[in-house]
């Protein structure tokens, strides 16, 4: 049974943690870099686990790309000329 985390995973490497005003930044080595823009992070026992979050595809991606509609939609008749009074 492994005694530490580096024995558990042959590709394990050391990485630097940098502290800033918003928390910690993990400097991931280039050879272990993830090909994604977002990760899911959680604790599993004493380990901190990072998992790539896949980009949404299909309908979910389309809906996520749309911006929100304004609270009130413009009146489509606002710029129309007044109707002629027609008697039949």
Jmol script that loads the backbone (N, CA, C; Angstrom):
load data "model"
ATOM      1  N   UNK A   1       0.851  -1.187   0.000  1.00  0.00           N
ATOM      2  CA  UNK A   1       0.000   0.000   0.000  1.00  0.00           C
ATOM      3  C   UNK A   1       0.888   1.239   0.000  1.00  0.00           C
ATOM      4  N   UNK A   2       0.569   2.245  -0.836  1.00  0.00           N
ATOM      5  CA  UNK A   2       1.394   3.442  -0.896  1.00  0.00           C
ATOM      6  C   UNK A   2       1.360   4.212   0.420  1.00  0.00           C
ATOM      7  N   UNK A   3       2.486   4.857   0.701  1.00  0.00           N
ATOM      8  CA  UNK A   3       2.557   5.633   1.940  1.00  0.00           C
ATOM      9  C   UNK A   3       2.271   7.104   1.724  1.00  0.00           C
ATOM     10  N   UNK A   4       2.433   7.592   0.501  1.00  0.00           N
ATOM     11  CA  UNK A   4       2.071   8.987   0.227  1.00  0.00           C
ATOM     12  C   UNK A   4       1.491   9.114  -1.168  1.00  0.00           C
ATOM     13  N   UNK A   5       0.983  10.298  -1.486  1.00  0.00           N
ATOM     14  CA  UNK A   5       0.257  10.484  -2.744  1.00  0.00           C
ATOM     15  C   UNK A   5       1.152  10.377  -3.967  1.00  0.00           C
ATOM     16  N   UNK A   6       2.460  10.661  -3.848  1.00  0.00           N
ATOM     17  CA  UNK A   6       3.321  10.576  -5.024  1.00  0.00           C
ATOM     18  C   UNK A   6       3.566   9.136  -5.427  1.00  0.00           C
ATOM     19  N   UNK A   7       3.482   8.194  -4.493  1.00  0.00           N
ATOM     20  CA  UNK A   7       3.625   6.791  -4.847  1.00  0.00           C
ATOM     21  C   UNK A   7       2.347   6.248  -5.477  1.00  0.00           C
ATOM     22  N   UNK A   8       1.215   6.857  -5.175  1.00  0.00           N
ATOM     23  CA  UNK A   8      -0.065   6.375  -5.688  1.00  0.00           C
ATOM     24  C   UNK A   8      -0.220   6.642  -7.176  1.00  0.00           C
ATOM     25  N   UNK A   9       0.362   7.718  -7.671  1.00  0.00           N
ATOM     26  CA  UNK A   9       0.222   8.104  -9.068  1.00  0.00           C
ATOM     27  C   UNK A   9       1.608   8.322  -9.660  1.00  0.00           C
ATOM     28  N   UNK A  10       2.007   7.525 -10.669  1.00  0.00           N
ATOM     29  CA  UNK A  10       3.356   7.661 -11.210  1.00  0.00           C
ATOM     30  C   UNK A  10       3.617   9.015 -11.862  1.00  0.00           C
ATOM     31  N   UNK A  11       2.591   9.724 -12.324  1.00  0.00           N
ATOM     32  CA  UNK A  11       2.796  11.021 -12.965  1.00  0.00           C
ATOM     33  C   UNK A  11       2.713  12.174 -11.972  1.00  0.00           C
ATOM     34  N   UNK A  12       2.654  11.879 -10.681  1.00  0.00           N
ATOM     35  CA  UNK A  12       2.524  12.942  -9.673  1.00  0.00           C
ATOM     36  C   UNK A  12       3.756  13.835  -9.693  1.00  0.00           C
ATOM     37  N   UNK A  13       3.537  15.117  -9.557  1.00  0.00           N
ATOM     38  CA  UNK A  13       4.606  16.111  -9.533  1.00  0.00           C
ATOM     39  C   UNK A  13       4.307  17.107  -8.438  1.00  0.00           C
ATOM     40  N   UNK A  14       5.290  17.875  -8.053  1.00  0.00           N
ATOM     41  CA  UNK A  14       5.073  18.954  -7.096  1.00  0.00           C
ATOM     42  C   UNK A  14       4.653  20.201  -7.858  1.00  0.00           C
ATOM     43  N   UNK A  15       3.807  20.996  -7.224  1.00  0.00           N
ATOM     44  CA  UNK A  15       3.354  22.257  -7.822  1.00  0.00           C
ATOM     45  C   UNK A  15       3.389  23.326  -6.745  1.00  0.00           C
ATOM     46  N   UNK A  16       3.536  24.564  -7.170  1.00  0.00           N
ATOM     47  CA  UNK A  16       3.616  25.671  -6.220  1.00  0.00           C
ATOM     48  C   UNK A  16       2.240  26.259  -5.963  1.00  0.00           C
ATOM     49  N   UNK A  17       2.014  26.636  -4.709  1.00  0.00           N
ATOM     50  CA  UNK A  17       0.821  27.378  -4.318  1.00  0.00           C
ATOM     51  C   UNK A  17       1.248  28.810  -4.043  1.00  0.00           C
ATOM     52  N   UNK A  18       0.567  29.754  -4.669  1.00  0.00           N
ATOM     53  CA  UNK A  18       0.858  31.172  -4.488  1.00  0.00           C
ATOM     54  C   UNK A  18      -0.347  31.802  -3.812  1.00  0.00           C
ATOM     55  N   UNK A  19      -0.110  32.544  -2.745  1.00  0.00           N
ATOM     56  CA  UNK A  19      -1.197  33.208  -2.022  1.00  0.00           C
ATOM     57  C   UNK A  19      -1.403  34.606  -2.591  1.00  0.00           C
ATOM     58  N   UNK A  20      -2.654  34.984  -2.797  1.00  0.00           N
ATOM     59  CA  UNK A  20      -2.976  36.360  -3.168  1.00  0.00           C
ATOM     60  C   UNK A  20      -4.156  36.817  -2.327  1.00  0.00           C
ATOM     61  N   UNK A  21      -4.690  38.006  -2.610  1.00  0.00           N
ATOM     62  CA  UNK A  21      -5.762  38.562  -1.772  1.00  0.00           C
ATOM     63  C   UNK A  21      -7.085  37.807  -1.912  1.00  0.00           C
ATOM     64  N   UNK A  22      -7.233  36.952  -2.928  1.00  0.00           N
ATOM     65  CA  UNK A  22      -8.480  36.203  -3.123  1.00  0.00           C
ATOM     66  C   UNK A  22      -8.364  34.735  -2.734  1.00  0.00           C
ATOM     67  N   UNK A  23      -7.214  34.306  -2.275  1.00  0.00           N
ATOM     68  CA  UNK A  23      -7.052  32.908  -1.884  1.00  0.00           C
ATOM     69  C   UNK A  23      -5.715  32.362  -2.331  1.00  0.00           C
ATOM     70  N   UNK A  24      -5.740  31.169  -2.902  1.00  0.00           N
ATOM     71  CA  UNK A  24      -4.529  30.516  -3.375  1.00  0.00           C
ATOM     72  C   UNK A  24      -4.624  30.268  -4.873  1.00  0.00           C
ATOM     73  N   UNK A  25      -3.469  30.321  -5.514  1.00  0.00           N
ATOM     74  CA  UNK A  25      -3.364  30.019  -6.937  1.00  0.00           C
ATOM     75  C   UNK A  25      -2.453  28.808  -7.066  1.00  0.00           C
ATOM     76  N   UNK A  26      -2.897  27.806  -7.806  1.00  0.00           N
ATOM     77  CA  UNK A  26      -2.106  26.604  -8.024  1.00  0.00           C
ATOM     78  C   UNK A  26      -1.391  26.735  -9.356  1.00  0.00           C
ATOM     79  N   UNK A  27      -0.068  26.664  -9.335  1.00  0.00           N
ATOM     80  CA  UNK A  27       0.730  26.718 -10.559  1.00  0.00           C
ATOM     81  C   UNK A  27       0.924  25.284 -11.045  1.00  0.00           C
ATOM     82  N   UNK A  28       0.179  24.902 -12.074  1.00  0.00           N
ATOM     83  CA  UNK A  28       0.228  23.536 -12.596  1.00  0.00           C
ATOM     84  C   UNK A  28       1.353  23.438 -13.628  1.00  0.00           C
ATOM     85  N   UNK A  29       2.234  22.429 -13.510  1.00  0.00           N
ATOM     86  CA  UNK A  29       3.294  22.260 -14.509  1.00  0.00           C
ATOM     87  C   UNK A  29       2.703  22.051 -15.905  1.00  0.00           C
ATOM     88  N   UNK A  30       3.430  22.516 -16.922  1.00  0.00           N
ATOM     89  CA  UNK A  30       2.934  22.454 -18.301  1.00  0.00           C
ATOM     90  C   UNK A  30       2.558  21.039 -18.733  1.00  0.00           C
ATOM     91  N   UNK A  31       3.348  20.053 -18.327  1.00  0.00           N
ATOM     92  CA  UNK A  31       3.062  18.687 -18.775  1.00  0.00           C
ATOM     93  C   UNK A  31       1.824  18.089 -18.104  1.00  0.00           C
ATOM     94  N   UNK A  32       1.299  18.725 -17.068  1.00  0.00           N
ATOM     95  CA  UNK A  32       0.077  18.267 -16.407  1.00  0.00           C
ATOM     96  C   UNK A  32      -1.096  19.216 -16.643  1.00  0.00           C
ATOM     97  N   UNK A  33      -0.897  20.231 -17.491  1.00  0.00           N
ATOM     98  CA  UNK A  33      -1.945  21.228 -17.733  1.00  0.00           C
ATOM     99  C   UNK A  33      -3.194  20.569 -18.316  1.00  0.00           C
ATOM    100  N   UNK A  34      -4.347  21.077 -17.922  1.00  0.00           N
ATOM    101  CA  UNK A  34      -5.628  20.566 -18.407  1.00  0.00           C
ATOM    102  C   UNK A  34      -6.061  21.357 -19.637  1.00  0.00           C
ATOM    103  N   UNK A  35      -6.629  20.675 -20.609  1.00  0.00           N
ATOM    104  CA  UNK A  35      -7.092  21.320 -21.838  1.00  0.00           C
ATOM    105  C   UNK A  35      -8.555  21.734 -21.661  1.00  0.00           C
ATOM    106  N   UNK A  36      -8.773  22.725 -20.798  1.00  0.00           N
ATOM    107  CA  UNK A  36     -10.130  23.197 -20.532  1.00  0.00           C
ATOM    108  C   UNK A  36     -10.045  24.605 -19.945  1.00  0.00           C
ATOM    109  N   UNK A  37     -11.190  25.277 -19.867  1.00  0.00           N
ATOM    110  CA  UNK A  37     -11.238  26.625 -19.311  1.00  0.00           C
ATOM    111  C   UNK A  37     -11.752  26.642 -17.881  1.00  0.00           C
ATOM    112  N   UNK A  38     -12.372  25.548 -17.447  1.00  0.00           N
ATOM    113  CA  UNK A  38     -12.988  25.510 -16.130  1.00  0.00           C
ATOM    114  C   UNK A  38     -12.788  24.121 -15.531  1.00  0.00           C
ATOM    115  N   UNK A  39     -12.594  24.078 -14.197  1.00  0.00           N
ATOM    116  CA  UNK A  39     -12.458  22.801 -13.500  1.00  0.00           C
ATOM    117  C   UNK A  39     -13.446  22.722 -12.352  1.00  0.00           C
ATOM    118  N   UNK A  40     -13.785  21.510 -11.989  1.00  0.00           N
ATOM    119  CA  UNK A  40     -14.581  21.234 -10.789  1.00  0.00           C
ATOM    120  C   UNK A  40     -13.561  20.855  -9.723  1.00  0.00           C
ATOM    121  N   UNK A  41     -13.669  21.431  -8.542  1.00  0.00           N
ATOM    122  CA  UNK A  41     -12.714  21.172  -7.476  1.00  0.00           C
ATOM    123  C   UNK A  41     -13.463  20.690  -6.240  1.00  0.00           C
ATOM    124  N   UNK A  42     -12.931  19.634  -5.615  1.00  0.00           N
ATOM    125  CA  UNK A  42     -13.563  19.111  -4.402  1.00  0.00           C
ATOM    126  C   UNK A  42     -12.527  18.353  -3.580  1.00  0.00           C
ATOM    127  N   UNK A  43     -12.865  18.153  -2.316  1.00  0.00           N
ATOM    128  CA  UNK A  43     -12.005  17.376  -1.423  1.00  0.00           C
ATOM    129  C   UNK A  43     -12.475  15.925  -1.413  1.00  0.00           C
ATOM    130  N   UNK A  44     -11.503  15.022  -1.412  1.00  0.00           N
ATOM    131  CA  UNK A  44     -11.775  13.593  -1.282  1.00  0.00           C
ATOM    132  C   UNK A  44     -10.808  13.093  -0.211  1.00  0.00           C
ATOM    133  N   UNK A  45     -11.316  13.035   1.024  1.00  0.00           N
ATOM    134  CA  UNK A  45     -10.442  12.725   2.152  1.00  0.00           C
ATOM    135  C   UNK A  45      -9.489  13.883   2.372  1.00  0.00           C
ATOM    136  N   UNK A  46      -8.183  13.596   2.356  1.00  0.00           N
ATOM    137  CA  UNK A  46      -7.190  14.667   2.519  1.00  0.00           C
ATOM    138  C   UNK A  46      -6.715  15.216   1.181  1.00  0.00           C
ATOM    139  N   UNK A  47      -7.233  14.688   0.089  1.00  0.00           N
ATOM    140  CA  UNK A  47      -6.804  15.125  -1.249  1.00  0.00           C
ATOM    141  C   UNK A  47      -7.705  16.222  -1.791  1.00  0.00           C
ATOM    142  N   UNK A  48      -7.130  17.052  -2.628  1.00  0.00           N
ATOM    143  CA  UNK A  48      -7.873  18.070  -3.360  1.00  0.00           C
ATOM    144  C   UNK A  48      -7.895  17.600  -4.811  1.00  0.00           C
ATOM    145  N   UNK A  49      -9.084  17.415  -5.371  1.00  0.00           N
ATOM    146  CA  UNK A  49      -9.231  16.829  -6.704  1.00  0.00           C
ATOM    147  C   UNK A  49      -9.705  17.896  -7.686  1.00  0.00           C
ATOM    148  N   UNK A  50      -9.050  17.962  -8.848  1.00  0.00           N
ATOM    149  CA  UNK A  50      -9.452  18.846  -9.945  1.00  0.00           C
ATOM    150  C   UNK A  50      -9.933  17.973 -11.092  1.00  0.00           C
ATOM    151  N   UNK A  51     -11.110  18.294 -11.635  1.00  0.00           N
ATOM    152  CA  UNK A  51     -11.638  17.579 -12.795  1.00  0.00           C
ATOM    153  C   UNK A  51     -12.033  18.596 -13.853  1.00  0.00           C
ATOM    154  N   UNK A  52     -11.686  18.352 -15.122  1.00  0.00           N
ATOM    155  CA  UNK A  52     -12.104  19.280 -16.170  1.00  0.00           C
ATOM    156  C   UNK A  52     -13.621  19.300 -16.314  1.00  0.00           C
ATOM    157  N   UNK A  53     -14.165  20.483 -16.542  1.00  0.00           N
ATOM    158  CA  UNK A  53     -15.597  20.631 -16.814  1.00  0.00           C
ATOM    159  C   UNK A  53     -15.733  20.737 -18.330  1.00  0.00           C
ATOM    160  N   UNK A  54     -16.420  19.787 -18.964  1.00  0.00           N
ATOM    161  CA  UNK A  54     -16.546  19.847 -20.423  1.00  0.00           C
ATOM    162  C   UNK A  54     -17.394  21.040 -20.858  1.00  0.00           C
ATOM    163  N   UNK A  55     -17.039  21.567 -22.024  1.00  0.00           N
ATOM    164  CA  UNK A  55     -17.842  22.657 -22.580  1.00  0.00           C
ATOM    165  C   UNK A  55     -19.199  22.105 -22.987  1.00  0.00           C
ATOM    166  N   UNK A  56     -20.267  22.875 -22.721  1.00  0.00           N
ATOM    167  CA  UNK A  56     -21.586  22.395 -23.139  1.00  0.00           C
ATOM    168  C   UNK A  56     -21.682  22.350 -24.664  1.00  0.00           C
ATOM    169  N   UNK A  57     -22.425  21.372 -25.162  1.00  0.00           N
ATOM    170  CA  UNK A  57     -22.612  21.248 -26.610  1.00  0.00           C
ATOM    171  C   UNK A  57     -24.096  21.171 -26.914  1.00  0.00           C
ATOM    172  N   UNK A  58     -24.436  21.349 -28.158  1.00  0.00           N
ATOM    173  CA  UNK A  58     -25.826  21.245 -28.587  1.00  0.00           C
ATOM    174  C   UNK A  58     -26.685  22.379 -28.061  1.00  0.00           C
ATOM    175  N   UNK A  59     -27.893  22.039 -27.660  1.00  0.00           N
ATOM    176  CA  UNK A  59     -28.867  23.028 -27.205  1.00  0.00           C
ATOM    177  C   UNK A  59     -28.380  23.764 -25.964  1.00  0.00           C
ATOM    178  N   UNK A  60     -27.733  23.061 -25.043  1.00  0.00           N
ATOM    179  CA  UNK A  60     -27.234  23.702 -23.821  1.00  0.00           C
ATOM    180  C   UNK A  60     -26.228  24.798 -24.162  1.00  0.00           C
ATOM    181  N   UNK A  61     -25.343  24.557 -25.123  1.00  0.00           N
ATOM    182  CA  UNK A  61     -24.356  25.560 -25.525  1.00  0.00           C
ATOM    183  C   UNK A  61     -25.031  26.754 -26.188  1.00  0.00           C
ATOM    184  N   UNK A  62     -26.021  26.490 -27.022  1.00  0.00           N
ATOM    185  CA  UNK A  62     -26.745  27.570 -27.685  1.00  0.00           C
ATOM    186  C   UNK A  62     -27.442  28.464 -26.667  1.00  0.00           C
ATOM    187  N   UNK A  63     -28.161  27.870 -25.735  1.00  0.00           N
ATOM    188  CA  UNK A  63     -28.873  28.655 -24.718  1.00  0.00           C
ATOM    189  C   UNK A  63     -27.907  29.429 -23.832  1.00  0.00           C
ATOM    190  N   UNK A  64     -26.772  28.843 -23.505  1.00  0.00           N
ATOM    191  CA  UNK A  64     -25.789  29.528 -22.665  1.00  0.00           C
ATOM    192  C   UNK A  64     -25.163  30.714 -23.389  1.00  0.00           C
ATOM    193  N   UNK A  65     -25.112  30.673 -24.713  1.00  0.00           N
ATOM    194  CA  UNK A  65     -24.488  31.759 -25.469  1.00  0.00           C
ATOM    195  C   UNK A  65     -25.404  32.972 -25.643  1.00  0.00           C
ATOM    196  N   UNK A  66     -26.700  32.806 -25.441  1.00  0.00           N
ATOM    197  CA  UNK A  66     -27.646  33.909 -25.606  1.00  0.00           C
ATOM    198  C   UNK A  66     -27.589  34.844 -24.412  1.00  0.00           C
ATOM    199  N   UNK A  67     -27.672  36.139 -24.687  1.00  0.00           N
ATOM    200  CA  UNK A  67     -27.738  37.103 -23.588  1.00  0.00           C
ATOM    201  C   UNK A  67     -29.191  37.244 -23.137  1.00  0.00           C
ATOM    202  N   UNK A  68     -29.354  37.728 -21.925  1.00  0.00           N
ATOM    203  CA  UNK A  68     -30.702  37.873 -21.358  1.00  0.00           C
ATOM    204  C   UNK A  68     -31.475  38.964 -22.094  1.00  0.00           C
ATOM    205  N   UNK A  69     -32.774  38.793 -22.191  1.00  0.00           N
ATOM    206  CA  UNK A  69     -33.635  39.808 -22.797  1.00  0.00           C
ATOM    207  C   UNK A  69     -33.837  40.956 -21.819  1.00  0.00           C
ATOM    208  N   UNK A  70     -34.067  42.168 -22.335  1.00  0.00           N
ATOM    209  CA  UNK A  70     -34.359  43.277 -21.424  1.00  0.00           C
ATOM    210  C   UNK A  70     -35.677  43.025 -20.691  1.00  0.00           C
ATOM    211  N   UNK A  71     -35.836  43.674 -19.546  1.00  0.00           N
ATOM    212  CA  UNK A  71     -37.049  43.485 -18.743  1.00  0.00           C
ATOM    213  C   UNK A  71     -38.306  43.818 -19.542  1.00  0.00           C
ATOM    214  N   UNK A  72     -38.299  44.962 -20.238  1.00  0.00           N
ATOM    215  CA  UNK A  72     -39.455  45.350 -21.052  1.00  0.00           C
ATOM    216  C   UNK A  72     -39.046  45.366 -22.510  1.00  0.00           C
ATOM    217  N   UNK A  73     -39.806  44.682 -23.324  1.00  0.00           N
ATOM    218  CA  UNK A  73     -39.536  44.688 -24.753  1.00  0.00           C
ATOM    219  C   UNK A  73     -40.082  45.980 -25.356  1.00  0.00           C
ATOM    220  N   UNK A  74     -39.430  46.502 -26.396  1.00  0.00           N
ATOM    221  CA  UNK A  74     -39.924  47.734 -27.016  1.00  0.00           C
ATOM    222  C   UNK A  74     -41.275  47.513 -27.697  1.00  0.00           C
ATOM    223  N   UNK A  75     -42.061  48.568 -27.782  1.00  0.00           N
ATOM    224  CA  UNK A  75     -43.375  48.518 -28.433  1.00  0.00           C
ATOM    225  C   UNK A  75     -43.153  48.564 -29.942  1.00  0.00           C
ATOM    226  N   UNK A  76     -43.509  47.515 -30.691  1.00  0.00           N
ATOM    227  CA  UNK A  76     -43.263  47.503 -32.131  1.00  0.00           C
ATOM    228  C   UNK A  76     -44.116  48.521 -32.891  1.00  0.00           C
ATOM    229  N   UNK A  77     -45.219  49.006 -32.311  1.00  0.00           N
ATOM    230  CA  UNK A  77     -46.100  49.963 -32.988  1.00  0.00           C
ATOM    231  C   UNK A  77     -45.759  51.413 -32.654  1.00  0.00           C
ATOM    232  N   UNK A  78     -44.763  51.667 -31.867  1.00  0.00           N
ATOM    233  CA  UNK A  78     -44.477  53.021 -31.385  1.00  0.00           C
ATOM    234  C   UNK A  78     -44.130  53.990 -32.518  1.00  0.00           C
ATOM    235  N   UNK A  79     -43.461  53.537 -33.561  1.00  0.00           N
ATOM    236  CA  UNK A  79     -43.025  54.434 -34.635  1.00  0.00           C
ATOM    237  C   UNK A  79     -43.957  54.439 -35.844  1.00  0.00           C
ATOM    238  N   UNK A  80     -45.103  53.781 -35.776  1.00  0.00           N
ATOM    239  CA  UNK A  80     -46.035  53.740 -36.904  1.00  0.00           C
ATOM    240  C   UNK A  80     -46.856  55.024 -36.978  1.00  0.00           C
ATOM    241  N   UNK A  81     -47.204  55.390 -38.196  1.00  0.00           N
ATOM    242  CA  UNK A  81     -48.083  56.546 -38.392  1.00  0.00           C
ATOM    243  C   UNK A  81     -49.498  56.169 -37.967  1.00  0.00           C
ATOM    244  N   UNK A  82     -50.320  57.162 -37.610  1.00  0.00           N
ATOM    245  CA  UNK A  82     -51.694  56.837 -37.214  1.00  0.00           C
ATOM    246  C   UNK A  82     -52.470  56.264 -38.405  1.00  0.00           C
ATOM    247  N   UNK A  83     -53.428  55.426 -38.113  1.00  0.00           N
ATOM    248  CA  UNK A  83     -54.250  54.814 -39.157  1.00  0.00           C
ATOM    249  C   UNK A  83     -55.208  55.847 -39.747  1.00  0.00           C
ATOM    250  N   UNK A  84     -55.482  55.712 -41.049  1.00  0.00           N
ATOM    251  CA  UNK A  84     -56.476  56.575 -41.697  1.00  0.00           C
ATOM    252  C   UNK A  84     -57.867  56.111 -41.288  1.00  0.00           C
ATOM    253  N   UNK A  85     -58.750  57.077 -41.105  1.00  0.00           N
ATOM    254  CA  UNK A  85     -60.139  56.742 -40.785  1.00  0.00           C
ATOM    255  C   UNK A  85     -60.835  56.395 -42.096  1.00  0.00           C
ATOM    256  N   UNK A  86     -61.144  55.139 -42.283  1.00  0.00           N
ATOM    257  CA  UNK A  86     -61.751  54.664 -43.525  1.00  0.00           C
ATOM    258  C   UNK A  86     -63.177  54.244 -43.228  1.00  0.00           C
ATOM    259  N   UNK A  87     -64.120  54.758 -44.026  1.00  0.00           N
ATOM    260  CA  UNK A  87     -65.513  54.325 -43.865  1.00  0.00           C
ATOM    261  C   UNK A  87     -65.890  53.479 -45.072  1.00  0.00           C
ATOM    262  N   UNK A  88     -66.489  52.370 -44.818  1.00  0.00           N
ATOM    263  CA  UNK A  88     -66.893  51.462 -45.898  1.00  0.00           C
ATOM    264  C   UNK A  88     -68.356  51.534 -46.151  1.00  0.00           C
TER     265      UNK A  88
END
end "model"
wireframe off; spacefill off
backbone 0.3
color backbone group
